Amino acid sequence: SSGINAEYGIDYEYGDPDFTAYDIGNHFAEYAGVDNVDFNLYPNELYQRYWLRDYLEEVWKCRGVETPVTEEDITRLYRQVNFFSCCGHFFWGVWAIIQALNSEIDFDFGEYAAMKLGEYFKQKEKFFDLI
């Protein structure tokens, strides 16, 4: 990592211990937005691999790991991240169904659930095959 651009991620609202790959996958899935969802904004493999390399280099530096990050390390995490990204679509789709039935917030949770679950079923085979 060059140190010029920094990335910080803290999610206080939903802070809990998850798999790292789930959190990163959900981060990438959220590139699509919430109000005007566009799943075409999901980052492509090249972008993800650069991002994941920087992430792994920083984690290893913090842990005192002296071996360099390899393409195999990046590929392993890439596969896990995209698998969990798909799982995140399912999770948020189910969450939105529950919200549609219970929330008083002025938001079309039913439509959001349909979009998230639709993306899950669209991407499921591709992402699950990565594992």
N, C-alpha and C positions, 0 to 999 in steps of 0.2 A: 504494500500500500504506500502511495506517495505521500500521504499525510496532508495533501492539499484539500481534498474533499473529505468531509467527515460525515458519517451516518450515525445517528443516535436513535434508538428505539426504546421507548418506555410506554407501556400501555397500562396506566393505573386503573382504568375502568374495569378491564377484564384480566388484571394481573393474577396469574396463577401458574403453577409449575406445569408446563406442557412440554411435549417433545420439541426440541429446537427446530426440527424440520417442519413441524406443524405451524409454529409461530412464523417462520419465514414464508412458508407456503401461503398462509393466511395474509401475510403482508403483501405478497405478490398479487394475490387474488383481489385485494382491496384497491389495486391500481384501477380496477374497473369502475370504481365509484359506488355511490349509494343512491343518490337521487336520479342521476342520469346514467344508468349502468351501461357500460360499453366493454364487453369482454374482449374486444380486440386490443384493449390497452394492457392486457396481461403481458408481462415482459417476455420477450423471445429468449430462446436458449442462450444466445451469445451474451445478451445483457445479464441473464441470470448467472452464467458461469463467471463473468467478471465480478459481479456482486458477491457471489459465493467465495471466490478466491480471496477477495479483500476481507470478507468476514472470517474465513478460516485462518488467514494469516494473522489477523488481529487476535483471535481467540488463542491461537497457538503461542503468540508472543506473550499474551497475558498469563498463560499457563507455563511458560518457560520451555516450550517444545522447540528444539533447535533444528529438527529435520524440516526441509522445505515442504510446502503443500504440493502435492502431486496432482496430475490430471485425474488419476484414479480416486483421490480424495474428493475432488470437485464433482466427479461423475456420481460417486456414491451419494453425496449430499444432494446433488441435483435430482436424482431419482427419488430420494426420500421426500424432498421438498414438494415436488410435483404430485406425488402420491397423496401427501397430506393436504396439498392445496385443494385437490378434488374432495377429500374428506371434509374440508372446511366448507365447501359449497353445500354439502349435505347437512352438516351441522347447522349452518346459518339458515338454510331452507326450512329445516324443522323448527328452529328457534322462531323464525318469522311466522310460521303457522300458529304456533302457541301465542305469539304476540297479536296476530290477527284476531284470535278468539278472546283475548284478555286485555289488550292494551287500550288505553284511552288517548294515546298519542295520535295526532292527525298525520298518519302516514299509511300508504297502501301496502301493508305487510303481506297481504295475499298475493299481490303482484310481485313483490320482492321474493316471496317464497317460491313462486312459480319460476322466476328467472334463475334463482340460485339452484333449485332442484333440476331445472332444465339444463343448466350448465354442468351440473354433476353428471347427469345421464349422458350428455353429449361427450364429456371428456373422460368418463369412467374407464372405458376400455383402454384408451391411449395411456392414461396415467397409471392405471393399475398394472398394465403390462410392463412398466418401467421397473417394477419391484421384482 
